[in-house]
Amino acid sequence: MTIAITAFERSPDGGKGLARDTRVRWALEETGQPYEVHLVSFAEMKERRHLALHPFGQIPTYEEGDLALFETGAIVLHIAEQRAGLLPEVRNARARAITWMFAALNTVEPPILDLQTAIIAEGGRPWSHERLPLVMDRIRARLHQLSARLGDADWLDDAFSAGDLLMVSVLLRLRTSGILAEFPNLTAYVARGEARPAYQRAFAAQLAMNAPSAG
């Protein structure tokens, strides 16, 4: 059965790998699974056909046979459970990798997304200059904790896993803020993730679909 995922017809980031379909593409590339990509416009995302796949009108979605999934974390976990390459075989190590998946999405990403809201949506508000430093301090607090845990290791828990895939994807959102550069070991950690051939293929595919000649 062919796997099909959805992605933005035109990604808001211009194909720089920040849209969440990149995370799903990366997981599929790491596990060697072929897939198709169905591009949807912002208008189509709110139509009944897409809402049947994703009740909140977002991307990505995942279809395989009669299985339809939404939410990036759930999709990546499903992919990791179906093929070798993203979850350890040892039970406790597998559980820890899944824990890091949740940590990336539930603990580290929320303040990072709050920063984007503070800059893009709230930047013109009179109180934004007071709120922004507070948001950045919350991010730094999380990164200090993550940096201390990672130390000089290559990955969060021995071998590369789905936990690292999601954590790297989350941290990539900080590149333009300059905050990530304050943590050399996290900067190197992200660079190792980006250097993986599977990430390179996923990034190239997403970028190609957002090139001026695409579509």
N, C-alpha and C positions, 0 to 999 in steps of 0.2 A: 504494500500500500504506500502510495506516495504521500509524503508529509507536505502540507501546505501551511505557510504562515502569512500573516498580513503585515504590511509596513506602510508608512506614509508615502503617498504619491509624490509629495515634495516634503522632505524632512525639514522641520524648523531650523535645524542646525546645519543644513546644507550638505549632509552626508559625512559629518565629522565623527560619527560613531557614538553619539550621545543618545540617539533615539533607542528606545528599549528593544526594538527588534534586533539590534546589533548583538545584544546579549544572547538572544535565542539563536541567531545565526552562528555565533561563536560556539555555543554548546553543541549544535549540530555538526559543525566542522570538527570539533575536538573528538566527537564520537564517530566521525566518518559516515554520517547519514545524509543522503541526497534529499533535497527539498525544493519546493517551488515557492515563489513569493508572489502574492497577490497584492498589488498596490491599490490603496484606497485614498480618496480625497477626504478633506475634512467634512465635506457635505455628506459623502457616502458613509462616513463613520457614524452618522446620526440616523441613518436610514434603517428600516426594519430588518433588512437582510443582514447587516453587520451587527445590529443590536442582538440578533439571535445568537451570535457568536460571543459578543462581548456586551453584557448588559449596561456597561457604563460608557460605551461608545468610544473606546480607546483602542490602541494597538500595543503589542501584537496579539494575535490569536494563533492558535495551533489546531490543525485538523489532521487526523490520521484515521482513515476509515470512518467508523461511526463515532469516534472520539473527538470532541471539541473542547479545547481548554482556553482559558484566558488567565491573566496575571503572570508576569514574567517569572517570578520565583517558582510558581507552580509548574510552569512549562519547563523551566530548566531542570527542576527536580525530576519531573517525569522523564525527560530525555536522559538524565544521568542514571536513572534506575533501569533504563531499557538497554543501554550499551555500556561496555567498559570504557574507562578513560576519565570519568569525572567523580566517581565515588570509590573509596577504598573497599576492598573485599572484607577486611577485618571489621567486625561489628562495631567495636568502640570507635575506631578511626572513622568509620562511615558516619556514625552518629555525630562525631565532632565536626566533620565536614558539613553536615546538614545544619548544625548549630551556627557555623560561620555564614552559611547562606542567609539564615534568619537575621544574624547580627548585621550583615551588610545592608539588608533592606529595611530592617526595623530600628536599628540603633544608629548606624552611621549615615545612612542616606537622608533621613528626615531633616536634620539641620542644614544639610547641603542644599536640599530643595528649598528650604526656607530662605537661604541666601539668594537663590535665583529669584524667588518671589520678591524679596526686599529690593533687589536691584531693578528688575524688569517691571514689576507691577506697582511697586510702592516708591520707586526712586524719586518721583516728583512730589511726594507728600511732604509737608513741612516738618514732620517728625521723623522722616526717614534717616536723616543724618545722625540721629540719636539711637535709632533702632539698629542700624547696620553694624556698628561695633559690637553690640550685644550678640547678634547672630553669629558674627565671625568668631567671637570668643567661645561660643558653644561648639562651633566646629573645631576650633583648636583644642578644646578640652577632650573631645572624642579622639582627635588625631594623636594627641599625647598618649592616651591610653592604648590606642591601636599600635602606635610606634613602639611603646614599651613592650607590648606583647610580642610583636614581630621580632624585635631585636635585630640580630644580624642574619636571621634565617632567610632562606629564599622564599618560602611559602608559609602560610599560617599554621599548618599542621603537617610537617614533613613534606609529602608529595603534593603537587598541584592538584586542586580539586575544584568542584563546583563552587565551594566557598570562596576560593581565590578568584574564580571567574567573575562572580558577582561583586566581590569587594573591589577588584580592579576597575570594573565597569562603573561602580559608584564613585570611586576616587577620581576617575577621569574627568568628572564634572567640575573638579576644582582647579583644573590646570590653568585656566585664564585668570583665576582669582589671585594667584600668587601664594596662596596659603600652603598648598602642597609642597612647594619648594622649601618651606621652612623645616621640612622633615626629610632629610636625605635618604633614610632607609625606606620610607614610604615612596619617595620619588623613584628610587631604584626598583622597588617592588612593582610599581605600575609599569615601569619600562620593561621589566621581565615579562609581564603579562602581554604587553603590546608586541613584544618580539616573538611570541609564539606563532608558528606558521598558521595555526587555525585562526587566531585573531586576525592576522594579516589578511587571510582570505575573506573573513567575515567583513572586515573594514572595507576592503576593496570592493566587495559586492555591494555594500550599502552606498559607498561613494559613487560607484558607477551608475546606480539608479538615480542619483541626484545630480549627475553631470548635466550641463546645459543641453546636450544633444539627446539625453535620455527621454524616452516617452515619445 
